[in-house]
Amino acid sequence: MIVEGSFYVRSYHERDWGSVVQLYKKLIKHREDVIYWWPGPKNTWDNVYCVFNKRSLIAKGQVQVINSIAEDYQADTDHLIFFNIKVDPEWENHNEIRNLLYERLLQRAILLKKQLPPQFPIKLCAGNYAAETKDNSYLESKGFKHFESLFWMNFAIGKSVPKSNLTLSPVNIKHWNMDTYEEEIKYLQTENEIWPENPTGLGKLRVYKSNRYWTSITAFYNDEIIGSVMAWKETDENIGTIENVFVKPNWRNRRLAKHLITEGIRHLKNNCNLEYIQLLVETKNESALKLYKSIGFEFKKEERRYWINI
């Protein structure tokens, strides 16, 4: 435990869960759009810090390696470590509270950095909704640079799923579990051709696969992967997620992406009791935005992401 004036900082304990929930309720009452991280499994609690004023939780911060690059990866890219800081609305003008958390999280990020293959640069990143202006201003005051903006889009669960009318012979489209290490690597190699500067990595893929109702709907031409989409239900929330949508360049403009996404929606609607289905898209990706809107996704909010080198 570290005492700073009238505040003290310590790692998260299981007994703090109720206070963490109350902090979230205060935040969404003050502002509906809040990116809030929930404490993960016990083996990650050393990466979660809480700030107390007397016995009241007034702020929480977390840090996590979101994407680690394999030692043998050939393209130029970065390890990504993300963090999240949230302060009780009654204390949101007190940047000394953010400073307490940021210093602890930065120290922790430097420790996590030592566990990653050293040949790749490391970015310390954070993302907040555009409406979280105080949080974003704080990042900028610390020298963080805005590097991308994303739209969160939702598909209302009551909507009908549009027909894709796909006829691509002899393309085989199936739910693919990637049960073996060899299948996982095959998928990652294909995906890395699409996004060489932002590879998913084996660890992140397995995190995706650990979600309830996870599936990969993948298109094969002979034995070649030509397109894929993932879908799952979020932990502890009645929200479905569509993620990692791609189609190889030679197979684009044939309605394959639309078919894969609609199959992902059907999978979630048929298996889960959901409030809505969500996806993320870069604000500059006009072709993807047009596609998602044609399926029935609607824009809900914008996320701004920032980073620095560490």
C-alpha positions in Angstrom: 0.0 0.0 0.0 1.2 3.5 -0.9 -0.1 6.6 0.9 -0.1 9.9 -0.9 -1.6 12.8 1.2 -5.2 11.9 1.9 -5.3 9.1 -0.7 -3.8 5.6 -0.7 -3.1 3.2 -3.5 -3.0 -0.6 -3.4 -3.6 -3.6 -5.7 -7.1 -4.9 -6.2 -8.4 -7.5 -3.8 -11.5 -9.7 -4.2 -13.2 -7.8 -1.4 -13.1 -4.6 -3.6 -15.6 -6.1 -6.2 -18.6 -4.3 -4.7 -16.8 -1.0 -4.7 -15.7 -1.5 -8.3 -19.3 -2.1 -9.4 -20.4 1.0 -7.5 -17.7 3.1 -9.3 -19.0 1.8 -12.6 -22.6 2.8 -11.7 -21.5 6.3 -10.7 -19.6 6.7 -14.0 -22.5 5.6 -16.3 -24.9 7.7 -14.3 -22.7 10.7 -14.9 -21.9 9.8 -18.6 -23.5 6.9 -20.5 -20.4 6.3 -22.7 -17.6 5.0 -20.6 -14.9 2.5 -21.4 -14.5 0.6 -18.2 -12.3 -2.4 -17.6 -13.5 -5.1 -15.1 -10.9 -6.9 -13.0 -9.9 -10.1 -14.7 -8.9 -13.5 -13.2 -6.9 -13.5 -9.9 -3.5 -14.0 -11.7 -4.0 -10.5 -13.2 -4.8 -8.6 -10.0 -1.2 -7.3 -9.7 -2.0 -5.3 -12.8 -5.0 -3.6 -11.2 -4.7 -0.6 -8.8 -7.3 1.1 -6.7 -7.2 4.6 -5.1 -9.1 5.2 -1.9 -10.0 8.3 0.0 -10.4 7.0 3.5 -12.4 3.8 2.9 -14.1 4.9 -0.4 -12.8 3.7 -3.8 -12.5 6.8 -5.9 -10.4 5.6 -8.9 -9.3 2.4 -10.5 -6.6 1.6 -13.1 -5.5 -1.5 -15.0 -2.8 -2.4 -17.4 -2.5 -5.4 -19.8 -0.5 -6.7 -22.7 -3.1 -6.7 -25.5 -0.9 -7.9 -28.3 2.5 -9.6 -28.0 4.5 -10.3 -31.1 6.1 -13.7 -31.6 9.9 -13.8 -31.7 10.0 -15.2 -35.3 7.6 -12.6 -36.7 9.1 -11.0 -39.8 7.2 -7.7 -40.3 7.9 -4.4 -38.6 5.3 -3.9 -35.8 5.0 -3.2 -32.1 4.0 -4.9 -28.9 0.9 -3.2 -27.5 0.3 -2.7 -23.8 -3.0 -0.9 -23.0 -4.1 0.7 -19.8 -7.4 2.1 -18.5 -7.9 4.7 -15.7 -11.3 5.7 -14.4 -12.0 8.3 -11.7 -15.2 8.9 -9.6 -17.1 11.8 -11.2 -16.9 13.7 -7.9 -13.1 13.6 -8.2 -12.7 13.9 -12.0 -11.1 17.3 -11.8 -8.3 16.1 -9.5 -5.5 15.0 -11.9 -3.3 14.1 -8.9 -5.5 11.0 -8.6 -4.9 10.1 -12.2 -1.2 10.8 -11.7 -1.1 8.3 -8.8 -2.6 5.6 -11.0 -0.7 6.5 -14.1 2.7 6.2 -12.3 1.8 2.8 -10.9 0.6 1.5 -14.2 3.6 2.9 -16.0 5.9 1.0 -13.6 3.9 -2.1 -14.1 4.0 -1.7 -17.9 7.8 -1.5 -17.8 7.8 -4.8 -15.8 5.5 -6.4 -18.4 7.8 -5.0 -21.2 10.7 -7.2 -19.9 8.6 -10.3 -20.5 8.2 -9.6 -24.2 10.6 -10.4 -27.1 13.0 -7.4 -27.1 13.4 -6.9 -30.9 10.1 -5.2 -31.3 9.2 -1.7 -30.1 6.6 -1.3 -27.4 3.7 1.1 -27.4 1.8 2.0 -24.2 -1.8 2.7 -25.3 -5.1 3.9 -24.0 -8.5 4.3 -25.5 -11.5 6.3 -24.4 -14.7 7.4 -26.0 -14.6 10.8 -27.6 -17.1 12.0 -25.0 -14.6 11.3 -22.2 -12.9 14.6 -22.8 -11.2 14.9 -19.4 -9.6 11.5 -19.8 -8.4 12.2 -23.3 -7.1 15.6 -22.3 -5.1 14.0 -19.5 -3.5 11.6 -21.9 -2.5 14.4 -24.2 -1.0 16.3 -21.2 1.2 13.3 -20.6 2.5 13.3 -24.2 0.3 10.6 -25.7 -0.4 11.0 -29.4 -3.7 10.2 -31.0 -3.1 7.4 -33.5 -6.6 6.1 -34.5 -10.3 6.6 -34.1 -12.9 3.8 -34.2 -16.6 3.7 -34.5 -18.6 1.3 -32.3 -21.5 0.0 -34.4 -24.5 -2.0 -33.1 -26.9 -4.4 -34.7 -30.3 -4.4 -32.9 -31.2 -7.9 -31.9 -34.8 -7.4 -33.1 -33.7 -6.7 -36.7 -34.1 -9.4 -39.3 -30.8 -10.7 -40.7 -30.5 -9.7 -44.4 -30.0 -12.4 -47.0 -26.5 -12.5 -48.6 -27.5 -14.4 -51.8 -23.9 -15.8 -52.0 -23.1 -18.3 -54.8 -19.3 -18.9 -54.9 -18.5 -22.4 -56.2 -16.3 -24.3 -55.1 -15.9 -22.2 -52.0 -16.5 -24.1 -48.7 -17.7 -22.0 -45.8 -17.8 -23.6 -42.4 -17.7 -23.0 -38.6 -14.0 -23.8 -37.9 -12.9 -24.4 -34.3 -9.2 -24.3 -35.0 -8.8 -27.2 -32.6 -5.1 -27.9 -33.2 -2.0 -25.7 -32.9 -1.4 -26.2 -36.6 -4.8 -24.9 -37.5 -4.3 -21.8 -35.3 -1.0 -21.1 -37.0 -2.6 -21.5 -40.4 -5.3 -19.0 -39.5 -2.8 -16.5 -38.1 -0.5 -16.7 -41.1 -3.4 -15.8 -43.4 -4.7 -13.0 -41.1 -1.2 -11.6 -40.8 -1.1 -11.2 -44.6 -4.1 -8.9 -44.3 -2.8 -6.8 -41.3 1.0 -7.3 -41.2 1.4 -4.2 -38.9 -1.2 -5.4 -36.4 -1.0 -9.2 -36.1 -3.3 -10.9 -33.7 -0.8 -13.3 -32.2 -1.4 -16.8 -30.7 -2.1 -15.5 -27.2 -4.8 -13.0 -28.3 -6.4 -15.6 -30.6 -6.7 -18.0 -27.6 -8.3 -15.2 -25.5 -10.9 -14.7 -28.3 -11.5 -18.5 -28.4 -12.1 -18.6 -24.6 -15.2 -16.5 -25.0 -18.6 -18.2 -24.7 -20.2 -19.2 -28.0 -17.0 -18.3 -29.9 -16.9 -19.4 -33.5 -14.9 -18.7 -36.6 -16.8 -18.7 -39.8 -14.2 -19.3 -42.4 -14.2 -19.6 -46.2 -11.9 -22.0 -47.9 -11.0 -22.3 -51.6 -9.5 -25.8 -51.8 -7.4 -25.7 -48.7 -6.7 -21.9 -48.8 -8.3 -19.6 -46.3 -9.9 -16.7 -48.4 -12.0 -15.0 -45.7 -13.1 -15.3 -42.1 -15.0 -13.7 -39.3 -15.2 -14.4 -35.6 -18.2 -14.1 -33.3 -18.8 -14.6 -29.6 -20.8 -13.5 -26.5 -19.1 -11.1 -24.2 -18.3 -12.3 -20.7 -20.9 -11.2 -18.1 -22.7 -9.1 -20.6 -25.6 -9.8 -23.0 -23.7 -8.4 -25.9 -22.4 -10.3 -29.0 -19.3 -9.3 -30.8 -18.2 -9.6 -34.4 -14.4 -9.4 -34.8 -11.5 -9.9 -37.2 -13.5 -9.6 -40.5 -11.3 -10.1 -43.5 -11.4 -11.3 -47.1 -8.3 -11.8 -49.3 -7.9 -9.1 -52.0 -8.6 -11.5 -54.9 -11.9 -12.5 -53.4 -13.3 -9.1 -52.6 -16.4 -7.5 -54.2 -18.2 -10.9 -54.4 -20.5 -10.4 -51.3 -18.3 -12.9 -49.3 -17.7 -10.5 -46.4 -21.4 -9.7 -46.1 -22.2 -13.5 -46.1 -19.6 -14.2 -43.4 -20.9 -11.3 -41.2 -24.5 -12.3 -41.5 -23.7 -15.9 -40.7 -21.9 -14.6 -37.5 -25.0 -12.6 -36.6 -27.2 -15.7 -37.1 -24.9 -17.8 -35.0 -25.2 -15.3 -32.1 -29.0 -14.7 -32.5 -29.7 -18.5 -32.5 -27.5 -19.4 -29.6 -27.5 -16.4 -27.2 -29.9 -14.1 -25.4 -28.5 -10.8 -26.4 -29.3 -7.1 -26.1 -27.3 -6.3 -29.3 -24.3 -7.2 -31.4 -21.4 -4.9 -31.7 -18.3 -4.4 -33.9 -15.5 -1.9 -34.3 -14.4 -0.2 -37.5 -11.8 2.5 -38.3 -13.5 5.8 -38.9 -11.6 6.2 -42.2 -12.6 2.8 -43.5 -15.4 4.0 -45.8 -15.9 0.7 -47.6 -16.3 -1.3 -44.4 -18.7 1.4 -43.0 -20.8 1.1 -46.1 -20.9 -2.7 -45.8 -21.8 -2.7 -42.1 -24.6 -0.1 -42.6 -26.0 -2.2 -45.5 -26.3 -5.2 -43.1 -28.1 -3.1 -40.5 -25.4 -1.9 -38.1 -25.8 1.6 -36.8 -23.2 4.0 -35.5 -23.3 4.4 -31.7 -20.1 6.1 -30.5 -16.5 7.0 -31.3 -13.4 5.7 -29.5 -10.1 7.7 -29.6 -6.9 5.8 -29.0 -3.5 7.2 -27.9 0.0 5.9 -27.5 3.6 6.6 -26.5 6.8 4.6 -26.8 8.1 3.0 -23.6 
